[in-house]
Amino acid sequence: MKVLLTSSIYPTPEAPLLVGGAEIFARRFAESLRENGDSVEVIRAASKPDQPQEECNGINVYSAPVQNIYPPFTEQRNAGMRGIWHAIEDWQRTAPMVSERIRTFKPDVLHSNNLSGLTTAIWKAAAEHGVPVVHTLHDYYLVCPRCSRFSKGHVCERTCLSCGILTINRKRASHWLSAVVGVSRRILDIHVALGLFTDVPVRTVIRNASTATLEPHPRICSDTEVTFGFIGRLTEEKGVDNLVQAVADVPRKKVRLLIAGRASDTEQQRLKAMAPDARIEFLGFIAPDDFYRQIDVVVAPSIWDDPGPLVVADASAAGKPILGTHFGGMPEVIEHGKTGWITAADPKSLAKSILEIAANPQQISDISYRLANSTNKWTFSDVVAEYRKLFERLPNRGVAP
């Protein structure tokens, strides 16, 4: 099978940018397909002018010039400039590099992931060349220019006027798709409720699995102290502030908190000021296995509809129970009391859950042992197999000359 994979970001030695889990998925997926004997090419959004082709682990990676006023994922404080960027993004109609690679590579399917900088024009280009298109929903790009449906500290309950205007064409473009995949039922349902994908032949869910190389680390917790851990981006929607405020209300001798992720000295000081008496340690950017080795319970305190956070899959692979919230895809994959716990996301609820968990270290050990020794794990090989089944059932229209 020949797969043309697109992703806004695809980390390589020459362009190592990482923003979230979608690009980690994209690279692991492309390399897994190649290991299984498939032919794969990748197109990403260029991060600099005249970015050359790069070969990474046997895969040709092409960088499509961004037809906009600045590259995606560039910090832009001017609201007017951001509005212009999103308007151009929404009205994009051509994808020259996609068309050129289809004519040369002749893929059986185009698999699109995050779209910033590439735009839905890639769907049109593929469909017009007779190539079926599968899109995976990792974010809310199709209905929200910020891709998050999160504003002013809260999940957006409805689509605001500006989001409606700046996404009108990308929503309409979904008719070019042969299939759409949600990494959770929640993200797929949100899009369908907003009127998308009504005429897409296949709508399905393929949940994330761990993309990291992790060894299970079942841990016997002491009766006096439990180590909780957070790993990821320290951004508002991830709920780190609520977590730190929660730990501030927990007796110091009961709990310590390890935070892994890039945080400036200023950010660390701000968070520590919220809980001056708590035992909080910042680990910086470390390998996931090193993080999971040190903690007893993972906390994912998201306050937005995080589609399918990889931390849940990674925690399971590492044999660690997870405390998650009711948002996004987490309730679909966390079995309360069996693989972890679900709580409300406010600081008081988090603090209550943390105290209850810390008071029962035997349950932590039992869940950890169960996860580490499970023979029914959902692995990344399973994910790849599900996508290959999906690709194979799509109509083979043949590549137009």
Secondary structure as GFF3:
##gff-version 3
##sequence-region A 1 401
A	DSSP	beta_strand	2	7	.	.	.	ID=ss1
A	DSSP	alpha_helix	21	35	.	.	.	ID=ss2
A	DSSP	beta_strand	39	45	.	.	.	ID=ss3
A	DSSP	beta_strand	54	56	.	.	.	ID=ss4
A	DSSP	beta_strand	59	64	.	.	.	ID=ss5
A	DSSP	alpha_helix	79	91	.	.	.	ID=ss6
A	DSSP	alpha_helix	96	105	.	.	.	ID=ss7
A	DSSP	beta_strand	109	112	.	.	.	ID=ss8
A	DSSP	alpha_helix	121	128	.	.	.	ID=ss9
A	DSSP	beta_strand	133	137	.	.	.	ID=ss10
A	DSSP	beta_strand	150	151	.	.	.	ID=ss11
A	DSSP	beta_strand	154	155	.	.	.	ID=ss12
A	DSSP	alpha_helix	161	166	.	.	.	ID=ss13
A	DSSP	alpha_helix	168	172	.	.	.	ID=ss14
A	DSSP	three_ten_helix	173	176	.	.	.	ID=ss15
A	DSSP	beta_strand	179	182	.	.	.	ID=ss16
A	DSSP	alpha_helix	185	193	.	.	.	ID=ss17
A	DSSP	beta_strand	202	205	.	.	.	ID=ss18
A	DSSP	beta_strand	226	231	.	.	.	ID=ss19
A	DSSP	three_ten_helix	236	238	.	.	.	ID=ss20
A	DSSP	alpha_helix	240	248	.	.	.	ID=ss21
A	DSSP	beta_strand	255	260	.	.	.	ID=ss22
A	DSSP	alpha_helix	265	274	.	.	.	ID=ss23
A	DSSP	beta_strand	279	284	.	.	.	ID=ss24
A	DSSP	alpha_helix	288	294	.	.	.	ID=ss25
A	DSSP	beta_strand	297	300	.	.	.	ID=ss26
A	DSSP	alpha_helix	310	317	.	.	.	ID=ss27
A	DSSP	beta_strand	322	325	.	.	.	ID=ss28
A	DSSP	alpha_helix	330	333	.	.	.	ID=ss29
A	DSSP	beta_strand	340	343	.	.	.	ID=ss30
A	DSSP	alpha_helix	347	358	.	.	.	ID=ss31
A	DSSP	alpha_helix	361	372	.	.	.	ID=ss32
A	DSSP	alpha_helix	380	393	.	.	.	ID=ss33
###
